[in-house]
Amino acid sequence: MRLLVCAALCTLACLADIKNPLAGQPEAVSPGKAHFGESCAACHGANARGGRGPSLVDNDNVRHMSDEKLFSTIHDGVPAA
């Protein structure tokens, strides 16, 4: 489920608003999943379990983020290691 939320939020990465305007809209999951595959999977792995970047599935830092913080992190990005 967290992967689907991350995928849906990835779709919103180009928006300037910190709040997720698609929260609660299941139709946003499919395009979000596609965006994750195109923009995130290279580092985080196709299953979001990590690769060059950290796992998004079992990462305590990610699991404890508020929706706003998670969205903001996806929107603003993080420096590549």
C-alpha positions as CSV (number, residue, x, y, z in Angstrom):
1,M,0.0,0.0,0.0
2,R,2.8,2.4,0.9
3,L,4.3,1.8,-2.6
4,L,1.0,2.7,-4.2
5,V,0.9,5.9,-2.1
6,C,4.4,6.7,-3.1
7,A,3.7,6.0,-6.7
8,A,0.6,8.3,-6.7
9,L,2.5,11.0,-5.0
10,C,5.3,10.8,-7.6
11,T,2.8,11.9,-10.2
12,L,2.5,15.1,-8.3
13,A,6.2,15.9,-8.1
14,C,5.8,18.8,-10.6
15,L,3.2,20.6,-8.6
16,A,4.3,23.5,-6.3
17,D,1.6,23.0,-3.6
18,I,2.9,21.0,-0.7
19,K,-0.5,19.3,-0.1
20,N,-1.4,16.3,-2.2
21,P,-4.3,17.4,-4.4
22,L,-5.0,13.8,-5.4
23,A,-5.3,12.4,-1.9
24,G,-8.1,9.9,-1.7
25,Q,-8.4,9.5,-5.5
26,P,-7.7,5.9,-6.4
27,E,-7.6,6.8,-10.1
28,A,-4.3,8.7,-9.4
29,V,-2.6,5.4,-8.5
30,S,-2.1,4.1,-12.1
31,P,-0.4,7.2,-13.5
32,G,1.6,7.5,-10.2
33,K,2.8,4.0,-10.6
34,A,3.9,4.7,-14.2
35,H,5.7,7.9,-13.1
36,F,7.5,5.9,-10.4
37,G,8.7,3.5,-13.0
38,E,9.9,6.3,-15.2
39,S,11.4,8.6,-12.6
40,C,12.1,6.7,-9.3
41,A,12.7,3.0,-10.0
42,A,16.2,3.6,-11.4
43,C,17.4,4.4,-7.9
44,H,14.8,2.9,-5.6
45,G,14.2,-0.3,-7.6
46,A,11.1,-1.4,-9.6
47,N,9.5,-2.8,-6.4
48,A,10.7,0.2,-4.3
49,R,12.8,-2.1,-2.1
50,G,16.0,-0.2,-2.9
51,G,18.9,-0.2,-5.2
52,R,21.2,2.8,-5.5
53,G,18.6,4.7,-3.4
54,P,17.1,3.4,-0.2
55,S,14.1,1.1,0.2
56,L,10.8,3.0,0.3
57,V,9.0,-0.1,1.5
58,D,10.6,-1.0,4.8
59,N,12.4,2.3,5.6
60,D,11.5,3.6,9.0
61,N,12.2,7.2,8.0
62,V,9.7,6.9,5.1
63,R,7.1,5.0,7.2
64,H,6.9,7.6,9.8
65,M,6.7,10.6,7.5
66,S,3.4,12.6,7.5
67,D,1.6,12.7,4.2
68,E,2.7,16.4,3.9
69,K,6.4,15.5,4.5
70,L,6.3,12.6,2.1
71,F,4.7,14.7,-0.6
72,S,7.2,17.5,0.0
73,T,10.1,15.1,-0.2
74,I,8.9,13.7,-3.5
75,H,8.1,17.2,-4.8
76,D,11.4,18.8,-3.7
77,G,13.6,15.7,-4.1
78,V,16.7,14.8,-2.1
79,P,20.3,15.1,-3.1
80,A,21.7,12.1,-4.9
81,A,24.3,10.2,-2.9
